[in-house]
Amino acid sequence: MRAGPVDEQPRSFVEEIGKGIVLLGKGEYRKKISSYMKRIREHEQKIRKELASPNPHEGRIRHWEVEIEAFRIGIKRAEKRLGRAKR
């Protein structure tokens, strides 16, 4: 039987994702923020490239914009867990 997140050693913070609970420490939240920021830059680059094409695909652009917003929400949540939330 494979051990799930609940079976791991408890850490500083708990984040609920779907039905499971994932336990994260401060370093993991920092990594998460860094990862989200990287993904935002990647998606912004994809949007710029798509807009520069002769026939930009509106659906792709909208999809990337929605994902960027989700990443920004994830960053806000992680910052809140780190006590860095901007009010």
PALUM-121558 format. One record per residue: z, x, y of N, C-alpha, C, O, CB in turn. Coordinates in steps of 0.05 Angstrom, whole numbers, plus 5000, padded with zeros to 4 digits. Atoms other than C-alpha are relative to their C-alpha. Glycine has a CB too. Layout:
% residues N
<marnu n_c3="Z" n_c1="X" n_c2="Y" ca_c3="Z" ca_c1="X" ca_c2="Y" c_c3="Z" c_c1="X" c_c2="Y" o_c3="Z" o_c1="X" o_c2="Y" cb_c3="Z" cb_c1="X" cb_c2="Y"/>
...
This chain:
% residues 87
<marnu n_c3="5000" n_c1="5017" n_c2="4976" ca_c3="5000" ca_c1="5000" ca_c2="5000" c_c3="5000" c_c1="5018" c_c2="5025" o_c3="5016" o_c1="5036" o_c2="5027" cb_c3="5024" cb_c1="4981" cb_c2="5000"/>
<marnu n_c3="5002" n_c1="4985" n_c2="4975" ca_c3="4980" ca_c1="5027" ca_c2="5068" c_c3="5020" c_c1="4991" c_c2="5020" o_c3="5024" o_c1="4967" o_c2="5025" cb_c3="4972" cb_c1="4998" cb_c2="5011"/>
<marnu n_c3="4980" n_c1="5006" n_c2="4980" ca_c3="5033" ca_c1="5031" ca_c2="5121" c_c3="4986" c_c1="4991" c_c2="5026" o_c3="4967" o_c1="5004" o_c2="5034" cb_c3="5019" cb_c1="5024" cb_c2="5006"/>
<marnu n_c3="5011" n_c1="5010" n_c2="4975" ca_c3="5017" ca_c1="4991" ca_c2="5184" c_c3="5016" c_c1="5010" c_c2="5024" o_c3="5035" o_c1="5024" o_c2="5020" cb_c3="4999" cb_c1="4969" cb_c2="5000"/>
<marnu n_c3="4987" n_c1="4991" n_c2="4975" ca_c3="5038" ca_c1="5002" ca_c2="5256" c_c3="5029" c_c1="4993" c_c2="5001" o_c3="5045" o_c1="5008" o_c2="5013" cb_c3="4986" cb_c1="4988" cb_c2="5023"/>
<marnu n_c3="4972" n_c1="5008" n_c2="5000" ca_c3="5103" ca_c1="4965" ca_c2="5245" c_c3="5017" c_c1="5018" c_c2="4984" o_c3="5041" o_c1="5021" o_c2="4989" cb_c3="5003" cb_c1="4971" cb_c2="4990"/>
<marnu n_c3="4985" n_c1="4982" n_c2="5018" ca_c3="5123" ca_c1="5014" ca_c2="5190" c_c3="5004" c_c1="5028" c_c2="5012" o_c3="5020" o_c1="5044" o_c2="5002" cb_c3="4986" cb_c1="5003" cb_c2="4974"/>
<marnu n_c3="4997" n_c1="4974" n_c2="4987" ca_c3="5116" ca_c1="5074" ca_c2="5237" c_c3="5026" c_c1="5002" c_c2="5015" o_c3="5039" o_c1="4982" o_c2="5021" cb_c3="4976" cb_c1="5006" cb_c2="5018"/>
<marnu n_c3="4975" n_c1="4996" n_c2="4984" ca_c3="5174" ca_c1="5105" ca_c2="5275" c_c3="4997" c_c1="4986" c_c2="5027" o_c3="4976" o_c1="4989" o_c2="5040" cb_c3="5006" cb_c1="5030" cb_c2="5003"/>
<marnu n_c3="5001" n_c1="5013" n_c2="4973" ca_c3="5190" ca_c1="5064" ca_c2="5338" c_c3="4997" c_c1="5021" c_c2="5022" o_c3="5009" o_c1="5043" o_c2="5020" cb_c3="5024" cb_c1="4982" cb_c2="5005"/>
<marnu n_c3="5003" n_c1="4983" n_c2="4976" ca_c3="5169" ca_c1="5096" ca_c2="5404" c_c3="5010" c_c1="4986" c_c2="5024" o_c3="5023" o_c1="4965" o_c2="5023" cb_c3="4971" cb_c1="5010" cb_c2="5003"/>
<marnu n_c3="4990" n_c1="5011" n_c2="4975" ca_c3="5182" ca_c1="5082" ca_c2="5477" c_c3="4991" c_c1="4972" c_c2="5007" o_c3="5007" o_c1="4956" o_c2="5016" cb_c3="4992" cb_c1="5018" cb_c2="5021"/>
<marnu n_c3="5011" n_c1="5025" n_c2="4990" ca_c3="5137" ca_c1="5023" ca_c2="5489" c_c3="4986" c_c1="4985" c_c2="4977" o_c3="4976" o_c1="4997" o_c2="4958" cb_c3="4981" cb_c1="5004" cb_c2="5023"/>
<marnu n_c3="5014" n_c1="5017" n_c2="5020" ca_c3="5108" ca_c1="4965" ca_c2="5449" c_c3="4978" c_c1="4985" c_c2="5014" o_c3="4982" o_c1="4974" o_c2="5036" cb_c3="5020" cb_c1="4981" cb_c2="4986"/>
<marnu n_c3="5023" n_c1="5015" n_c2="4989" ca_c3="5040" ca_c1="4936" ca_c2="5463" c_c3="4989" c_c1="4982" c_c2="4978" o_c3="4984" o_c1="4990" o_c2="4955" cb_c3="4978" cb_c1="5019" cb_c2="5010"/>
<marnu n_c3="5011" n_c1="5019" n_c2="5020" ca_c3="5015" ca_c1="4873" ca_c2="5428" c_c3="4970" c_c1="5000" c_c2="5003" o_c3="4959" o_c1="4998" o_c2="5025" cb_c3="5012" cb_c1="4972" cb_c2="5005"/>
<marnu n_c3="5029" n_c1="5001" n_c2="5001" ca_c3="4943" ca_c1="4874" ca_c2="5407" c_c3="4993" c_c1="4980" c_c2="4978" o_c3="4998" o_c1="4985" o_c2="4954" cb_c3="4986" cb_c1="5028" cb_c2="4995"/>
<marnu n_c3="5007" n_c1="5020" n_c2="5020" ca_c3="4918" ca_c1="4811" ca_c2="5373" c_c3="5025" c_c1="4991" c_c2="4985" o_c3="5045" o_c1="4984" o_c2="4998" cb_c3="4980" cb_c1="5011" cb_c2="4979"/>
<marnu n_c3="4977" n_c1="5009" n_c2="5016" ca_c3="4965" ca_c1="4793" ca_c2="5316" c_c3="5019" c_c1="5023" c_c2="4994" o_c3="5043" o_c1="5018" o_c2="4988" cb_c3="4990" cb_c1="4987" cb_c2="4974"/>
<marnu n_c3="4983" n_c1="4977" n_c2="5007" ca_c3="4991" ca_c1="4864" ca_c2="5304" c_c3="5014" c_c1="5011" c_c2="5024" o_c3="5008" o_c1="5004" o_c2="5047" cb_c3="4983" cb_c1="5021" cb_c2="4988"/>
<marnu n_c3="4985" n_c1="4987" n_c2="4978" ca_c3="5040" ca_c1="4905" ca_c2="5345" c_c3="4994" c_c1="5030" c_c2="4997" o_c3="4998" o_c1="5041" o_c2="4975" cb_c3="5030" cb_c1="4993" cb_c2="4999"/>
<marnu n_c3="5005" n_c1="4971" n_c2="5000" ca_c3="5021" ca_c1="4976" ca_c2="5363" c_c3="5022" c_c1="5013" c_c2="5018" o_c3="5026" o_c1="5005" o_c2="5040" cb_c3="4971" cb_c1="5007" cb_c2="5011"/>
<marnu n_c3="4978" n_c1="4986" n_c2="4986" ca_c3="5077" ca_c1="5023" ca_c2="5384" c_c3="4988" c_c1="5025" c_c2="5014" o_c3="4975" o_c1="5041" o_c2="5001" cb_c3="5023" cb_c1="5008" cb_c2="4981"/>
<marnu n_c3="5011" n_c1="4978" n_c2="4985" ca_c3="5057" ca_c1="5072" ca_c2="5439" c_c3="5021" c_c1="5015" c_c2="5016" o_c3="5040" o_c1="5002" o_c2="5026" cb_c3="4978" cb_c1="4990" cb_c2="5018"/>
<marnu n_c3="4983" n_c1="4984" n_c2="4982" ca_c3="5092" ca_c1="5129" ca_c2="5475" c_c3="4986" c_c1="5005" c_c2="5026" o_c3="4963" o_c1="4998" o_c2="5029" cb_c3="5008" cb_c1="5026" cb_c2="4986"/>
<marnu n_c3="5012" n_c1="4995" n_c2="4974" ca_c3="5080" ca_c1="5152" ca_c2="5546" c_c3="4975" c_c1="5016" c_c2="4999" o_c3="4956" o_c1="5011" o_c2="5013" cb_c3="5021" cb_c1="5014" cb_c2="5018"/>
<marnu n_c3="5023" n_c1="4984" n_c2="5003" ca_c3="5031" ca_c1="5205" ca_c2="5525" c_c3="4975" c_c1="4984" c_c2="4991" o_c3="4953" o_c1="4989" o_c2="5000" cb_c3="5005" cb_c1="5023" cb_c2="4981"/>
<marnu n_c3="5022" n_c1="5017" n_c2="5010" ca_c3="4989" ca_c1="5154" ca_c2="5488" c_c3="4990" c_c1="4981" c_c2="5022" o_c3="4966" o_c1="4976" o_c2="5023" cb_c3="5010" cb_c1="4984" cb_c2="4976"/>
<marnu n_c3="5009" n_c1="5017" n_c2="4977" ca_c3="4987" ca_c1="5109" ca_c2="5550" c_c3="4984" c_c1="5017" c_c2="5019" o_c3="4964" o_c1="5007" o_c2="5030" cb_c3="5024" cb_c1="4988" cb_c2="5014"/>
<marnu n_c3="5016" n_c1="4983" n_c2="4982" ca_c3="4963" ca_c1="5168" ca_c2="5591" c_c3="4972" c_c1="5005" c_c2="4988" o_c3="4952" o_c1="5005" o_c2="5002" cb_c3="5015" cb_c1="5027" cb_c2="5004"/>
<marnu n_c3="5025" n_c1="4996" n_c2="5013" ca_c3="4909" ca_c1="5182" ca_c2="5539" c_c3="4982" c_c1="4975" c_c2="5002" o_c3="4958" o_c1="4977" o_c2="5006" cb_c3="5004" cb_c1="5007" cb_c2="4970"/>
<marnu n_c3="5014" n_c1="5025" n_c2="4998" ca_c3="4890" ca_c1="5109" ca_c2="5540" c_c3="4987" c_c1="4997" c_c2="5028" o_c3="4964" o_c1="4989" o_c2="5030" cb_c3="5019" cb_c1="4976" cb_c2="4994"/>
<marnu n_c3="5010" n_c1="5002" n_c2="4972" ca_c3="4882" ca_c1="5110" ca_c2="5616" c_c3="4976" c_c1="5019" c_c2="5003" o_c3="4956" o_c1="5011" o_c2="5014" cb_c3="5022" cb_c1="5006" cb_c2="5020"/>
<marnu n_c3="5021" n_c1="4980" n_c2="4998" ca_c3="4840" ca_c1="5173" ca_c2="5612" c_c3="4975" c_c1="4990" c_c2="4985" o_c3="4953" o_c1="4994" o_c2="4995" cb_c3="5009" cb_c1="5027" cb_c2="4989"/>
<marnu n_c3="5023" n_c1="5010" n_c2="5016" ca_c3="4796" ca_c1="5142" ca_c2="5558" c_c3="4986" c_c1="4977" c_c2="5014" o_c3="4962" o_c1="4976" o_c2="5015" cb_c3="5010" cb_c1="4991" cb_c2="4972"/>
<marnu n_c3="5012" n_c1="5023" n_c2="4985" ca_c3="4786" ca_c1="5078" ca_c2="5598" c_c3="4984" c_c1="5010" c_c2="5024" o_c3="4963" o_c1="5000" o_c2="5029" cb_c3="5022" cb_c1="4981" cb_c2="5009"/>
<marnu n_c3="5014" n_c1="4990" n_c2="4976" ca_c3="4767" ca_c1="5118" ca_c2="5660" c_c3="4974" c_c1="5013" c_c2="4992" o_c3="4954" o_c1="5010" o_c2="5006" cb_c3="5018" cb_c1="5021" cb_c2="5014"/>
<marnu n_c3="5024" n_c1="4988" n_c2="5010" ca_c3="4717" ca_c1="5158" ca_c2="5619" c_c3="4979" c_c1="4979" c_c2="4993" o_c3="4955" o_c1="4981" o_c2="5000" cb_c3="5006" cb_c1="5018" cb_c2="4975"/>
<marnu n_c3="5018" n_c1="5021" n_c2="5008" ca_c3="4687" ca_c1="5094" ca_c2="5591" c_c3="4988" c_c1="4986" c_c2="5025" o_c3="4965" o_c1="4978" o_c2="5025" cb_c3="5014" cb_c1="4979" cb_c2="4982"/>
<marnu n_c3="5009" n_c1="5013" n_c2="4975" ca_c3="4682" ca_c1="5064" ca_c2="5662" c_c3="4977" c_c1="5018" c_c2="5011" o_c3="4956" o_c1="5007" o_c2="5019" cb_c3="5023" cb_c1="4997" cb_c2="5020"/>
<marnu n_c3="5021" n_c1="4982" n_c2="4989" ca_c3="4643" ca_c1="5126" ca_c2="5685" c_c3="4974" c_c1="4998" c_c2="4983" o_c3="4952" o_c1="4997" o_c2="4994" cb_c3="5010" cb_c1="5029" cb_c2="5001"/>
<marnu n_c3="5023" n_c1="5002" n_c2="5018" ca_c3="4597" ca_c1="5121" ca_c2="5624" c_c3="4985" c_c1="4974" c_c2="5006" o_c3="4960" o_c1="4974" o_c2="5007" cb_c3="5009" cb_c1="5001" cb_c2="4971"/>
<marnu n_c3="5013" n_c1="5026" n_c2="4995" ca_c3="4583" ca_c1="5047" ca_c2="5637" c_c3="4987" c_c1="4999" c_c2="5027" o_c3="4966" o_c1="4988" o_c2="5030" cb_c3="5021" cb_c1="4978" cb_c2="4997"/>
<marnu n_c3="5012" n_c1="5000" n_c2="4973" ca_c3="4571" ca_c1="5058" ca_c2="5711" c_c3="4974" c_c1="5016" c_c2="5000" o_c3="4955" o_c1="5009" o_c2="5013" cb_c3="5020" cb_c1="5012" cb_c2="5020"/>
<marnu n_c3="5024" n_c1="4984" n_c2="5002" ca_c3="4521" ca_c1="5112" ca_c2="5693" c_c3="4978" c_c1="4984" c_c2="4986" o_c3="4954" o_c1="4985" o_c2="4994" cb_c3="5006" cb_c1="5026" cb_c2="4984"/>
<marnu n_c3="5020" n_c1="5017" n_c2="5014" ca_c3="4486" ca_c1="5064" ca_c2="5644" c_c3="4989" c_c1="4979" c_c2="5019" o_c3="4965" o_c1="4974" o_c2="5019" cb_c3="5013" cb_c1="4986" cb_c2="4975"/>
<marnu n_c3="5009" n_c1="5020" n_c2="4980" ca_c3="4483" ca_c1="5011" ca_c2="5699" c_c3="4980" c_c1="5012" c_c2="5020" o_c3="4959" o_c1="5001" o_c2="5025" cb_c3="5024" cb_c1="4987" cb_c2="5015"/>
<marnu n_c3="5018" n_c1="4987" n_c2="4981" ca_c3="4452" ca_c1="5060" ca_c2="5749" c_c3="4973" c_c1="5006" c_c2="4987" o_c3="4952" o_c1="5002" o_c2="4999" cb_c3="5013" cb_c1="5026" cb_c2="5010"/>
<marnu n_c3="5025" n_c1="4994" n_c2="5014" ca_c3="4401" ca_c1="5082" ca_c2="5697" c_c3="4984" c_c1="4975" c_c2="4995" o_c3="4959" o_c1="4975" o_c2="4999" cb_c3="5006" cb_c1="5014" cb_c2="4973"/>
<marnu n_c3="5014" n_c1="5025" n_c2="5005" ca_c3="4384" ca_c1="5010" ca_c2="5679" c_c3="4988" c_c1="4989" c_c2="5026" o_c3="4965" o_c1="4979" o_c2="5026" cb_c3="5019" cb_c1="4980" cb_c2="4987"/>
<marnu n_c3="5010" n_c1="5010" n_c2="4975" ca_c3="4377" ca_c1="4991" ca_c2="5752" c_c3="4976" c_c1="5016" c_c2="5010" o_c3="4959" o_c1="5005" o_c2="5025" cb_c3="5022" cb_c1="5000" cb_c2="5021"/>
<marnu n_c3="5023" n_c1="4982" n_c2="4992" ca_c3="4329" ca_c1="5050" ca_c2="5763" c_c3="4975" c_c1="4995" c_c2="4983" o_c3="4954" o_c1="5004" o_c2="4991" cb_c3="5009" cb_c1="5029" cb_c2="4998"/>
<marnu n_c3="5023" n_c1="5005" n_c2="5017" ca_c3="4284" ca_c1="5026" ca_c2="5707" c_c3="4981" c_c1="4979" c_c2="5013" o_c3="4990" o_c1="4964" o_c2="5030" cb_c3="5009" cb_c1="4991" cb_c2="4972"/>
<marnu n_c3="5019" n_c1="5019" n_c2="4988" ca_c3="4221" ca_c1="4986" ca_c2="5724" c_c3="5008" c_c1="4970" c_c2="4996" o_c3="5004" o_c1="4954" o_c2="5014" cb_c3="4972" cb_c1="5004" cb_c2="4989"/>
<marnu n_c3="4992" n_c1="5028" n_c2="5006" ca_c3="4248" ca_c1="4922" ca_c2="5691" c_c3="5029" c_c1="5000" c_c2="4990" o_c3="5034" o_c1="4999" o_c2="4966" cb_c3="4982" cb_c1="4988" cb_c2="4979"/>
<marnu n_c3="4972" n_c1="5000" n_c2="5009" ca_c3="4325" ca_c1="4923" ca_c2="5691" c_c3="5007" c_c1="4976" c_c2="4983" o_c3="4999" o_c1="4953" o_c2="4989" cb_c3="5018" cb_c1="5002" cb_c2="5025"/>
<marnu n_c3="4991" n_c1="5022" n_c2="5018" ca_c3="4355" ca_c1="4882" ca_c2="5635" c_c3="5027" c_c1="4989" c_c2="5011" o_c3="5048" o_c1="5002" o_c2="5008" cb_c3="5003" cb_c1="5011" cb_c2="4970"/>
<marnu n_c3="4976" n_c1="5012" n_c2="4987" ca_c3="4404" ca_c1="4835" ca_c2="5670" c_c3="5023" c_c1="4996" c_c2="4980" o_c3="5046" o_c1="4999" o_c2="4987" cb_c3="4993" cb_c1="4973" cb_c2="5012"/>
<marnu n_c3="4980" n_c1="5005" n_c2="5020" ca_c3="4440" ca_c1="4819" ca_c2="5605" c_c3="5017" c_c1="5024" c_c2="4993" o_c3="5041" o_c1="5023" o_c2="4990" cb_c3="4987" cb_c1="4989" cb_c2="4975"/>
<marnu n_c3="4986" n_c1="4975" n_c2="5006" ca_c3="4457" ca_c1="4891" ca_c2="5590" c_c3="5019" c_c1="5007" c_c2="5023" o_c3="5042" o_c1="5015" o_c2="5019" cb_c3="4980" cb_c1="5023" cb_c2="4995"/>
<marnu n_c3="4984" n_c1="4993" n_c2="4976" ca_c3="4481" ca_c1="4903" ca_c2="5661" c_c3="5025" c_c1="4982" c_c2="5002" o_c3="5047" o_c1="4992" o_c2="5006" cb_c3="4983" cb_c1="4996" cb_c2="5026"/>
<marnu n_c3="4977" n_c1="5018" n_c2="4999" ca_c3="4526" ca_c1="4841" ca_c2="5659" c_c3="5020" c_c1="5007" c_c2="4978" o_c3="5044" o_c1="5007" o_c2="4983" cb_c3="4990" cb_c1="4971" cb_c2="4996"/>
<marnu n_c3="4982" n_c1="4992" n_c2="5022" ca_c3="4554" ca_c1="4863" ca_c2="5592" c_c3="5017" c_c1="5024" c_c2="5007" o_c3="5041" o_c1="5024" o_c2="5003" cb_c3="4983" cb_c1="5006" cb_c2="4974"/>
<marnu n_c3="4985" n_c1="4976" n_c2="4992" ca_c3="4572" ca_c1="4931" ca_c2="5619" c_c3="5020" c_c1="4994" c_c2="5022" o_c3="5042" o_c1="5006" o_c2="5023" cb_c3="4981" cb_c1="5022" cb_c2="5009"/>
<marnu n_c3="4982" n_c1="5008" n_c2="4979" ca_c3="4603" ca_c1="4900" ca_c2="5681" c_c3="5025" c_c1="4986" c_c2="4989" o_c3="5047" o_c1="4991" o_c2="4999" cb_c3="4986" cb_c1="4982" cb_c2="5021"/>
<marnu n_c3="4978" n_c1="5014" n_c2="5012" ca_c3="4646" ca_c1="4855" ca_c2="5638" c_c3="5018" c_c1="5020" c_c2="4986" o_c3="5043" o_c1="5018" o_c2="4987" cb_c3="4990" cb_c1="4978" cb_c2="4980"/>
<marnu n_c3="4984" n_c1="4979" n_c2="5014" ca_c3="4668" ca_c1="4915" ca_c2="5596" c_c3="5016" c_c1="5017" c_c2="5020" o_c3="5039" o_c1="5024" o_c2="5016" cb_c3="4983" cb_c1="5017" cb_c2="4983"/>
<marnu n_c3="4986" n_c1="4984" n_c2="4980" ca_c3="4685" ca_c1="4955" ca_c2="5659" c_c3="5024" c_c1="4984" c_c2="5010" o_c3="5046" o_c1="4996" o_c2="5014" cb_c3="4981" cb_c1="5006" cb_c2="5024"/>
<marnu n_c3="4978" n_c1="5016" n_c2="4991" ca_c3="4729" ca_c1="4897" ca_c2="5683" c_c3="5023" c_c1="5001" c_c2="4979" o_c3="5046" o_c1="5002" o_c2="4985" cb_c3="4992" cb_c1="4971" cb_c2="5006"/>
<marnu n_c3="4980" n_c1="4999" n_c2="5021" ca_c3="4764" ca_c1="4897" ca_c2="5615" c_c3="5014" c_c1="5027" c_c2="4999" o_c3="5039" o_c1="5028" o_c2="4995" cb_c3="4987" cb_c1="4994" cb_c2="4972"/>
<marnu n_c3="4987" n_c1="4974" n_c2="4999" ca_c3="4776" ca_c1="4972" ca_c2="5620" c_c3="5019" c_c1="5002" c_c2="5023" o_c3="5041" o_c1="5014" o_c2="5020" cb_c3="4978" cb_c1="5022" cb_c2="5002"/>
<marnu n_c3="4982" n_c1="5000" n_c2="4977" ca_c3="4806" ca_c1="4963" ca_c2="5689" c_c3="5025" c_c1="4985" c_c2="4995" o_c3="5047" o_c1="4993" o_c2="5004" cb_c3="4985" cb_c1="4989" cb_c2="5025"/>
<marnu n_c3="4976" n_c1="5016" n_c2="5008" ca_c3="4853" ca_c1="4910" ca_c2="5662" c_c3="5017" c_c1="5017" c_c2="4982" o_c3="5042" o_c1="5017" o_c2="4985" cb_c3="4992" cb_c1="4973" cb_c2="4987"/>
<marnu n_c3="4986" n_c1="4983" n_c2="5018" ca_c3="4872" ca_c1="4958" ca_c2="5607" c_c3="5015" c_c1="5023" c_c2="5014" o_c3="5037" o_c1="5029" o_c2="5007" cb_c3="4982" cb_c1="5012" cb_c2="4979"/>
<marnu n_c3="4987" n_c1="4979" n_c2="4984" ca_c3="4887" ca_c1="5013" ca_c2="5658" c_c3="5024" c_c1="4989" c_c2="5014" o_c3="5045" o_c1="5001" o_c2="5014" cb_c3="4979" cb_c1="5012" cb_c2="5020"/>
<marnu n_c3="4977" n_c1="5013" n_c2="4986" ca_c3="4931" ca_c1="4965" ca_c2="5698" c_c3="5023" c_c1="4996" c_c2="4981" o_c3="5046" o_c1="5001" o_c2="4989" cb_c3="4991" cb_c1="4974" cb_c2="5013"/>
<marnu n_c3="4978" n_c1="5005" n_c2="5019" ca_c3="4970" ca_c1="4946" ca_c2="5636" c_c3="5013" c_c1="5026" c_c2="4991" o_c3="5038" o_c1="5027" o_c2="4989" cb_c3="4989" cb_c1="4986" cb_c2="4975"/>
<marnu n_c3="4989" n_c1="4974" n_c2="5008" ca_c3="4979" ca_c1="5019" ca_c2="5615" c_c3="5017" c_c1="5011" c_c2="5022" o_c3="5038" o_c1="5023" o_c2="5018" cb_c3="4978" cb_c1="5020" cb_c2="4992"/>
<marnu n_c3="4985" n_c1="4990" n_c2="4977" ca_c3="5001" ca_c1="5038" ca_c2="5685" c_c3="5026" c_c1="4984" c_c2="5003" o_c3="5047" o_c1="4996" o_c2="5010" cb_c3="4984" cb_c1="4998" cb_c2="5026"/>
<marnu n_c3="4975" n_c1="5016" n_c2="4999" ca_c3="5051" ca_c1="4981" ca_c2="5684" c_c3="5020" c_c1="5010" c_c2="4979" o_c3="5044" o_c1="5012" o_c2="4985" cb_c3="4994" cb_c1="4970" cb_c2="4995"/>
<marnu n_c3="4982" n_c1="4990" n_c2="5021" ca_c3="5079" ca_c1="5007" ca_c2="5619" c_c3="5012" c_c1="5027" c_c2="5007" o_c3="5034" o_c1="5034" o_c2="4999" cb_c3="4985" cb_c1="5002" cb_c2="4973"/>
<marnu n_c3="4991" n_c1="4974" n_c2="4992" ca_c3="5085" ca_c1="5076" ca_c2="5650" c_c3="5018" c_c1="4998" c_c2="5025" o_c3="5029" o_c1="5018" o_c2="5034" cb_c3="4977" cb_c1="5018" cb_c2="5005"/>
<marnu n_c3="4985" n_c1="5003" n_c2="4976" ca_c3="5120" ca_c1="5047" ca_c2="5711" c_c3="4986" c_c1="5008" c_c2="5025" o_c3="4998" o_c1="5013" o_c2="5045" cb_c3="5026" cb_c1="5015" cb_c2="4998"/>
<marnu n_c3="5016" n_c1="4992" n_c2="4977" ca_c3="5062" ca_c1="5064" ca_c2="5757" c_c3="4984" c_c1="4977" c_c2="5011" o_c3="4965" o_c1="4981" o_c2="5026" cb_c3="4981" cb_c1="5023" cb_c2="4992"/>
<marnu n_c3="5016" n_c1="5024" n_c2="4991" ca_c3="5038" ca_c1="4993" ca_c2="5770" c_c3="4999" c_c1="4999" c_c2="5030" o_c3="5019" o_c1="5003" o_c2="5044" cb_c3="5012" cb_c1="4974" cb_c2="4988"/>
<marnu n_c3="5003" n_c1="5003" n_c2="4971" ca_c3="5010" ca_c1="4982" ca_c2="5839" c_c3="5003" c_c1="4970" c_c2="5006" o_c3="4990" o_c1="4954" o_c2="4995" cb_c3="4972" cb_c1="5010" cb_c2="5010"/>
<marnu n_c3="4994" n_c1="5028" n_c2="4994" ca_c3="5038" ca_c1="4918" ca_c2="5868" c_c3="4985" c_c1="4991" c_c2="5024" o_c3="4988" o_c1="4967" o_c2="5032" cb_c3="5029" cb_c1="4997" cb_c2="5005"/>
